[in-house]
Amino acid sequence: MKLLLEITIKSKTEMHNFGIQLAKLFSLNDLITFDGDLGVGKTFLCKSIINYLSKINEVVSPTFNIVQTYPLQKDEEIWHCDFYRINNFEEVEEIGVFEDFKKKIILLEWPKFKFELSEYHPLNINIEIISNNQSSLSEFRKISLSGSKKWDNEIKNLHNFLAL
């Protein structure tokens, strides 16, 4: 995995717009992982992506269900997963997260089992709260995207977002 992009997000509006820009890059058979502390905006970013791709406004966090699915076309879906309470990869296999992977886009919060997930060539998104010059309490976020060569060209398209 190599670092592909780092960006500073300064507001919820910017985070939402960044989610839309990301969503434009995704297609079936993509795994996107979201890492960071509680409350940094992983679910918020996922909701922006799901809203854009599925046109569904009511997006529910998968924290307690582990998986929420949203239809795209025909038998294609977005799977929004939260592995916070998953203890081993066998549980992931029992749920069937990667079955019919070619018909899914998977957004995965709390991506444990990095070794097992690496075979799916994920785009890894890490979100951190950062302080700005005015205050140590900030809504600013540093977002770091890393992934395999598969994502190199796709992420280059995001550089246009930096100019906004």
Backbone hydrogen bonds, N-H to C=O, Kabsch-Sander energy under -0.5 kcal/mol:
donor,donor_aa,acceptor,acceptor_aa,energy
2,K,147,G,-2.1
4,L,145,L,-3.4
5,L,145,L,-1.6
7,I,143,I,-2.3
9,I,7,I,-0.5
9,I,141,R,-3.1
15,M,11,S,-2.2
16,H,12,K,-2.8
17,N,13,T,-2.6
18,F,14,E,-2.5
19,G,15,M,-2.2
20,I,16,H,-1.8
21,Q,17,N,-2.2
22,L,18,F,-2.7
23,A,19,G,-2.6
24,K,20,I,-1.5
25,L,22,L,-2.2
26,F,22,L,-0.7
26,F,23,A,-1.0
29,N,101,F,-0.8
29,N,104,K,-3.3
30,D,27,S,-0.9
30,D,104,K,-0.8
32,I,106,I,-3.1
33,T,123,L,-2.7
34,F,108,L,-3.0
35,D,125,I,-3.0
40,V,37,D,-1.4
45,L,41,G,-2.5
46,C,42,K,-2.3
47,K,43,T,-2.8
48,S,44,F,-1.9
49,I,45,L,-1.9
50,I,46,C,-2.9
51,N,47,K,-3.0
52,Y,48,S,-1.9
53,L,49,I,-2.5
54,S,50,I,-2.9
55,K,50,I,-0.5
55,K,51,N,-1.6
56,I,50,I,-0.6
57,N,55,K,-0.5
59,V,57,N,-1.4
60,V,58,E,-0.5
66,I,62,P,-2.7
67,V,65,N,-0.7
68,Q,80,H,-2.2
70,Y,78,I,-2.3
72,L,76,E,-2.7
76,E,73,Q,-3.5
77,E,103,K,-2.2
78,I,70,Y,-2.8
79,W,105,I,-2.9
80,H,68,Q,-3.2
80,H,78,I,-0.6
81,C,79,W,-0.7
81,C,107,L,-3.2
82,D,66,I,-2.3
83,F,109,E,-2.5
86,I,83,F,-1.3
91,E,88,N,-1.3
92,V,88,N,-0.8
93,E,89,F,-2.1
94,E,90,E,-2.2
95,I,91,E,-1.7
96,G,92,V,-1.2
97,V,92,V,-1.4
99,E,96,G,-1.2
101,F,98,F,-1.0
103,K,100,D,-2.4
104,K,101,F,-1.8
105,I,77,E,-1.7
106,I,30,D,-2.8
107,L,79,W,-3.1
107,L,105,I,-0.6
108,L,32,I,-3.0
108,L,106,I,-0.6
109,E,81,C,-3.1
109,E,107,L,-0.6
110,W,34,F,-1.8
112,K,110,W,-2.2
117,L,113,F,-2.3
118,S,114,K,-1.5
119,E,116,E,-0.6
120,Y,117,L,-2.2
121,H,118,S,-1.8
123,L,31,L,-2.3
124,N,122,P,-0.6
124,N,146,S,-3.4
125,I,33,T,-2.8
125,I,123,L,-0.5
126,N,124,N,-0.5
126,N,144,S,-2.8
127,I,35,D,-2.6
128,E,142,K,-2.1
130,I,140,F,-2.1
132,N,135,S,-1.2
138,S,136,S,-0.7
141,R,9,I,-2.7
142,K,128,E,-2.7
143,I,7,I,-3.2
143,I,141,R,-0.6
144,S,126,N,-2.5
144,S,142,K,-0.5
145,L,5,L,-3.1
146,S,124,N,-2.4
147,G,2,K,-1.9
148,S,122,P,-0.5
151,W,148,S,-1.9
152,D,149,K,-1.2
153,N,149,K,-0.5
155,I,151,W,-2.6
156,K,152,D,-1.5
157,N,153,N,-1.0
157,N,154,E,-0.8
158,L,155,I,-1.4
159,H,155,I,-0.5
159,H,156,K,-1.2
160,N,157,N,-1.0
161,F,158,L,-1.7
162,L,158,L,-0.9
163,A,159,H,-0.7
163,A,160,N,-0.8
164,L,161,F,-1.5
